[in-house]
Amino acid sequence: MKKDLHDLIYTIWIDKKTAMFMRDEPQGTHHFEVIHNEAGERERFKGETTNKTGILGKTKDRQPQAQHKENQELLHWVKEIGHKVRYAHTVHILGSGTVRHLLQNEIEQNKELQNIIITNSACRKLTAEEFQERSREMLAH
C-alpha cells in the first residue's frame, strides 16, 4: 500500500526564535523536531556603536535599517517553516505572538498549500514535553 503524504497532521508551536514540530502520521508514529531561528544573532565587537557617521559628518540612526532587516529575516524564517508542512492535511499552529499569524498567512497564500486545514490558537511558551503532550491531546480530539 502506497503511503499518502497528504494525511500528515502537524502541530507547530512558534515564536520569533523557536519552532517546535510534531508530525503525526496515519500509522500512528510521531516525529518531534525543534528548529531555532539563528538570524539576527550576530557577534558584537568591543567598541562597536549603534550610530555610524553618515555623509557630511551627520549621525545616522541605524534602528530603522535594523528593524527592516529583522523583519525580512523573520519573514524568510516563517517561509522556511511553512515549506516544511507542504505534505500536510491539517496544521495546528500554537504560539504567543504575531509569528503564528505570519505562519498562517504564509500557508494560506502559498498556492501549493491551499487545501491544508489550519487552526490557530494562542498559547504560552511551552517546554518540549508540554508541547508533545498538548500535540497528542489535540490529535485525540
N, C-alpha and C positions, 0 to 999 in steps of 0.2 A: 504494500500500500504506500502510495506516494504521500509524503508529508506536505500539508498545505501550510505554507508560511504565513498566510493571512489569518490564521487562527490564534496568533500570539496576542497575549494581553500584557501590556506594560503598565507598571506603576512607577511614577517618577516623582521624587522629591527634589526640588531645585531651588537654589538661591544664586547670588552672584558668583560665589566661589566654589560651590559643590553641587554635584548632581548624583543622586543615588537611583539606580535602576533595579527593578525586579521584573524579570521576564518570565511569564508563566506560559508553558507550552501545553498543548492538548493532552499529551501523555502524562501530565501531572508533574513534570520536572520544573524546577525553579532555578533561575540563574540570577545571581546578585552581582552588581558591579557599582563601583564608585569612581567618578571622574572629577578631577579637580581642575578648575579654571586657573591656569597659571599666567594668563595675560595680565599685564598691569603690575606685576610684582617684579619691578626692576631693581637692580642693585644701586644703592646710594653711595656716593663718594664723599670723603671729607672735603669740606669747602664748597660743596655744591649748593647753589641757592635756587630759589624758585623764580626770581625775577632776573631776566637777562637784559643786557643793553641792546636796544634796537637801533634803528637808523637815527643819526644825529644825536646820539647820547641819551635818547629818551628810554625810560624803562618800559619794558613790555610785560604785561601781565600774562602769564602762561596758563592761568586757570581755564579760560575758555577752550584753548587748544587741548589741554589735558583732559577736560571733560568730554570733548568731542572724540578724542582717541579712546577713552574708556568706554563710551557708548558704542563705538564701532567695534571694539574688541568684544563687548558683551553680545552684540547682535551676531557677530561671527560665531561665538561660542554657542549661542542658542540655536543657530543654524546647524552647527555640528551635532548638537544633541537631537534636534529634530530629524536629522538624517538617520540616526540610529533606530528610529521607530518605523522605518519605511515598510516593514512587513507586518505591521500590527493590524489587528482588527479593532482593538479597544485600547485607549490610553487614559489612565487616571493620573492627573497632574496634581501634585501637592506642593505647597510652599507658603512662605510667609510674605513675600514681597511681590513686586510687579514682574519679576522674571518669569513667573509661572504664566502670566498673561502674554508675555512676549513669546514664550514657547507655544502656547495655544494658537496665537496668531500665525506663527511660523508654520505650524502643521496645517492650519486651515487654508493658508494662502498657497501652499505648495500643491501643484496640480497632481503630483504623484501620490499624495497623501489625502486626497479629497474624501475617500469613503471611510476614513477612520472615525470611530465613535470616540468623542473626547468628553471627559468630565474634569472639572477644575474646582479644587477646594482649598480654602485657606487652612494652613496647618503650621504649628510652631516647629522650631528646629527639632529634628529627631535624631537619635543615635541610630547606628546601623541596625541594632537589634530591634529597636522600637519600629523602625521603618519596615523591616521584614515581617514583623508581627502584624502591623497595620495592613501591609500588602496582602497577606494571607486572609485577613478578615474581609477586605474588600472583594477578594476573589470568591469567598464563600457566599457573598450576598448576590 
